[in-house]
Amino acid sequence: MNNSSKNNFFGKNSKHYKKNSNSNFYSKDSNSSNSNNRFLTNSAKNKNFNNLNDRDKNKSNFSSSRRNNRIFKSNLEVAYKSQEIYKERANKKNFDDWIWGKHSVFEALNSERAINRIWCTSEIFSSEKFFILLKELKSKGVLIEEVSWSRISQLTFGASHQGVALQLACSKTISLEKLINHSKKSSSNPIILALDGITDPHNVGAIIRSAEAFDCKGIIIPQRRSAGLTGTVAKVAAGALEHLPVSRVVNLNRALEELKKCGFLVIGLSGNGQLSISKFQEKAPLVVIIGAEDKGISLLTQKKCDFLLNIPLKGKTSSLNASVAAAISLFYLTSK
């Protein structure tokens, strides 16, 4: 083989080698480079995407933490305002006629002071120390409520009550029997007022004031669904409570039956009454029932009435305040 053929062979081969090797090498490098570039590009995209996700997460976490802080601050403000309102109400509430604590309440019960209402837990009511005293007071018309410990705490604004609290009355009440005897001794045709469902102490106080002014012989207040003889009642009554006997009864309808047996006529004031009070001419001992403004006299109590009377009204107003209605009716009944 001559040199030229060798050169040609090697030249061709070298060309071929160079071409193939270079092209293959570079093509492989090129492919590898492209795949690496694609890999780098994808990983960069993933990294950027992850970075965006992290940033979004951080933003959402930051915004949620800010939102939680705002909610926490607003809750603190609400709690603070509630506490301030609670303290303000506690300061405004007059506790001059309240007694709480086992020893203090027990002494008040034994001293026979006038009591309006008692709140106690079931443990106190059933205890040997309190049971007999509370049962006697309940039979005399004192309202006794068995409530939870937390309810008494709410009523006394967190005082150390030991499970019992009471509200004193501004005047002692008497039994229904004593009220009947007293009224008949004072007059041949006495008038007694009975209140049915009047829970507003201002109305009760105003009725007591009118009743004493028109020479009523007494007031009957049911144990439940009625304001007791509280300080507000005494203040509105303007001293009349000191001159007017009050009987607090457990059941108003049973009390009306007892009054009927003793010769009293039972009169109910009602807007639906068939007879005008101005035309009522009966001369006898009377019991006049005043109902609440919104509900009036209960249906069961209406059935106990001998007469249902109405107050004639000439204007467009269809009803009167309970204390005003009581004053007008007493004026009519005492002026005959």
C-alpha positions in Angstrom: 0.0 0.0 0.0 1.5 3.3 -1.0 1.6 6.4 1.1 -1.1 8.2 -0.8 -3.5 5.4 -0.3 -2.6 5.3 3.3 -3.0 9.0 3.5 -6.2 8.8 1.6 -7.4 6.0 3.9 -6.3 7.7 7.0 -7.3 11.0 5.6 -10.7 9.6 4.8 -10.8 7.8 8.0 -9.5 10.8 9.9 -12.0 12.9 8.1 -14.6 10.4 8.7 -13.5 9.9 12.2 -13.3 13.6 12.8 -16.7 14.1 11.1 -18.3 11.3 12.9 -16.6 11.6 16.1 -16.9 15.4 16.1 -20.4 15.4 14.9 -21.4 12.6 17.1 -19.5 14.0 20.0 -20.8 17.5 19.5 -24.2 16.2 18.7 -24.2 14.1 21.8 -22.8 17.1 23.7 -25.4 19.3 22.1 -28.1 16.8 23.1 -26.7 16.5 26.5 -26.3 20.2 26.8 -29.9 20.7 25.7 -31.2 18.1 28.1 -29.1 19.6 30.9 -30.4 23.1 29.9 -33.9 21.7 29.9 -33.3 20.1 33.3 -31.8 23.3 34.6 -34.7 25.3 33.2 -37.3 23.0 34.6 -35.6 22.9 38.0 -35.3 26.7 37.9 -39.0 26.9 37.1 -39.8 24.5 39.9 -37.6 26.5 42.2 -39.2 29.7 41.2 -42.6 28.1 41.5 -41.7 26.8 45.0 -40.4 30.2 45.9 -43.7 31.8 44.7 -45.6 29.2 46.7 -43.4 29.9 49.8 -44.0 33.6 49.3 -47.7 33.1 49.0 -47.7 30.9 52.0 -45.7 33.5 53.9 -48.1 36.2 52.8 -51.1 34.2 53.8 -49.6 33.3 57.1 -48.7 36.9 57.7 -52.2 38.1 56.8 -53.8 35.4 58.9 -51.6 36.2 61.8 -52.5 39.9 61.4 -56.2 39.0 61.1 -55.9 36.8 64.3 -54.2 39.7 66.1 -57.0 42.1 65.1 -59.7 39.5 66.3 -57.8 39.0 69.5 -57.6 42.8 70.1 -61.3 43.3 69.3 -62.2 40.4 71.7 -60.0 42.0 74.4 -61.8 45.3 73.8 -65.2 43.7 74.0 -64.3 41.9 77.2 -62.9 45.1 78.7 -66.0 47.0 77.8 -68.2 44.2 79.1 -66.3 44.2 82.4 -66.6 48.0 82.6 -70.4 47.8 82.0 -70.6 45.0 84.6 -68.8 47.1 87.2 -71.0 50.2 86.3 -74.2 48.2 86.8 -72.9 46.7 90.0 -72.1 50.2 91.3 -75.6 51.5 90.2 -77.5 48.6 91.7 -78.6 49.5 95.2 -77.7 46.7 97.6 -79.0 48.5 100.7 -81.9 46.1 101.1 -79.8 42.9 100.2 -78.2 40.4 102.6 -76.1 37.4 101.6 -74.0 34.8 103.3 -75.2 31.9 105.5 -74.7 33.5 108.9 -76.1 37.0 107.9 -79.2 35.5 106.2 -79.9 33.1 109.0 -79.8 36.0 111.6 -82.1 38.1 109.3 -84.6 35.2 109.1 -84.6 34.7 112.9 -85.1 38.5 113.5 -88.4 38.4 111.7 -87.5 41.3 109.4 -89.8 41.9 106.5 -88.5 39.9 103.5 -89.4 40.3 99.9 -87.5 37.5 98.2 -85.0 34.8 98.9 -82.6 33.0 96.4 -80.8 29.9 97.6 -79.3 26.7 96.2 -81.0 23.3 96.8 -78.3 22.4 99.3 -79.2 25.5 101.5 -82.9 24.9 101.2 -82.7 21.3 102.2 -80.2 21.9 105.0 -81.3 21.3 108.6 -80.4 24.9 109.6 -82.6 26.6 107.0 -85.3 24.2 105.9 -88.0 24.9 108.6 -87.4 28.7 108.5 -87.7 28.8 104.7 -90.8 26.6 104.6 -92.6 28.9 107.1 -91.7 32.0 105.1 -92.9 30.4 101.9 -96.3 29.7 103.5 -96.5 33.4 104.4 -96.1 34.5 100.8 -92.4 35.2 100.7 -91.1 34.2 97.3 -88.3 31.6 97.6 -86.4 30.5 94.5 -84.1 27.5 94.3 -81.4 28.6 91.8 -77.9 27.6 90.9 -74.8 29.0 92.5 -73.9 30.9 89.4 -77.3 32.6 89.3 -76.8 34.0 92.8 -73.3 35.2 91.8 -74.9 37.0 88.9 -77.5 38.6 91.1 -74.9 39.7 93.7 -72.3 40.7 91.1 -69.8 38.1 92.3 -70.2 38.6 96.0 -69.2 35.8 98.5 -72.8 34.7 99.0 -72.2 31.1 100.2 -75.3 29.9 98.2 -78.0 32.2 99.7 -79.1 35.8 99.3 -82.3 37.7 100.2 -83.9 41.1 99.5 -85.6 42.8 102.4 -89.1 44.3 102.1 -89.8 47.9 103.0 -92.8 46.9 104.9 -94.1 43.9 106.7 -97.0 42.0 105.1 -99.9 40.5 107.0 -102.0 37.4 106.4 -105.2 37.5 104.3 -107.3 36.7 107.3 -105.9 39.7 109.2 -106.4 41.9 106.2 -110.1 40.9 106.0 -110.7 41.4 109.7 -108.9 44.8 109.6 -110.9 46.1 106.6 -114.3 45.1 108.0 -113.6 46.7 111.3 -112.6 50.0 109.6 -115.6 50.3 107.2 -119.0 48.7 106.5 -118.2 48.6 102.8 -114.4 48.4 102.5 -112.5 48.4 99.2 -109.4 46.2 98.8 -107.2 46.2 95.7 -105.8 43.0 94.2 -102.9 43.2 91.7 -102.7 40.5 89.0 -99.4 40.3 87.1 -98.2 43.8 87.7 -94.4 43.4 87.7 -93.3 47.0 87.3 -92.4 48.4 90.8 -93.2 52.0 89.7 -96.8 50.9 88.8 -97.1 49.1 92.1 -95.9 52.1 94.1 -98.2 54.4 92.2 -101.2 52.1 92.8 -100.4 51.9 96.5 -100.2 55.7 96.7 -103.6 56.1 95.0 -105.2 53.3 97.1 -104.2 55.0 100.3 -105.4 58.4 99.0 -108.9 57.0 98.3 -109.1 55.2 101.6 -108.7 51.7 100.5 -108.3 49.2 103.3 -105.6 47.1 101.9 -103.6 45.6 98.9 -103.3 42.0 97.9 -100.2 41.0 96.0 -99.6 37.5 94.6 -96.3 35.8 95.5 -95.4 35.3 91.8 -95.8 37.5 88.8 -95.8 40.7 90.8 -93.3 43.2 92.1 -92.6 43.0 95.8 -92.4 45.7 98.3 -88.9 46.9 97.3 -87.2 50.2 97.9 -88.4 51.5 94.5 -92.1 50.7 95.4 -91.7 52.5 98.7 -90.1 55.5 97.1 -92.9 55.8 94.4 -95.6 55.2 97.0 -94.2 58.4 98.8 -94.9 57.2 102.4 -98.3 55.6 101.6 -96.9 52.1 102.3 -96.6 53.0 106.0 -100.4 53.5 106.3 -101.7 50.7 104.1 -101.7 47.0 105.0 -100.4 44.6 102.4 -101.1 40.9 102.2 -98.9 38.7 100.0 -100.7 35.5 99.0 -99.4 32.3 97.5 -102.3 32.0 95.1 -104.5 34.9 94.1 -107.5 32.9 92.9 -107.7 31.0 96.2 -107.5 34.3 98.0 -110.5 35.6 95.9 -112.5 32.5 96.9 -111.8 33.2 100.5 -112.8 36.9 100.1 -116.1 35.8 98.5 -116.9 33.6 101.5 -116.4 36.6 103.7 -119.0 38.6 101.7 -116.8 40.5 99.2 -117.9 41.2 95.6 -115.0 40.6 93.2 -114.8 43.3 90.4 -112.3 43.1 87.5 -111.3 46.1 85.4 -111.2 45.1 81.7 -111.5 46.9 78.4 -113.9 44.1 77.4 -116.2 44.6 80.5 -119.9 44.8 79.6 -120.7 47.4 82.3 -119.3 50.9 82.6 -117.8 51.6 86.1 -119.8 54.8 86.1 -123.0 52.8 86.1 -122.0 50.3 88.8 -124.3 50.9 91.9 -123.6 47.9 94.1 -123.1 48.6 97.8 -121.0 45.9 99.4 -117.4 45.1 100.4 -115.4 45.1 97.2 -112.3 43.6 95.8 -111.1 45.5 92.7 -108.6 43.6 90.5 -106.1 45.6 88.5 -104.4 43.6 85.7 -101.2 44.3 83.8 -101.2 46.8 81.0 -100.2 44.4 78.2 -102.1 41.3 79.3 -104.8 42.5 81.6 -106.5 40.2 84.1 -105.8 36.5 83.4 -108.7 34.4 82.1 -108.7 32.2 85.2 -109.0 35.2 87.4 -111.7 36.7 85.2 -113.8 33.6 85.9 -113.6 34.4 89.6 -115.1 37.9 89.1 -118.7 38.8 89.9 -118.5 41.8 87.6 -116.2 42.9 84.7 -116.3 46.7 84.5 -114.8 49.0 81.9 -113.6 52.6 82.2 -115.4 54.7 79.5 -112.8 56.3 77.2 -113.7 59.1 74.7 -110.5 59.5 72.8 -108.6 57.4 70.4 -106.4 55.8 73.1 -107.7 52.3 73.8 -106.1 51.6 77.2 -104.7 53.3 80.3 -101.7 52.8 82.5 -102.4 50.3 85.3 -101.9 52.9 88.1 -104.1 55.5 86.3 -106.8 52.9 85.8 -106.7 52.1 89.5 -107.0 55.7 90.5 -109.9 56.4 88.2 -111.8 53.3 89.3 -111.3 54.1 93.0 -112.6 57.7 92.3 -115.8 56.3 90.8 -116.3 53.6 93.5 -115.7 55.9 96.5 -117.7 58.8 95.2 -121.1 57.0 95.3 
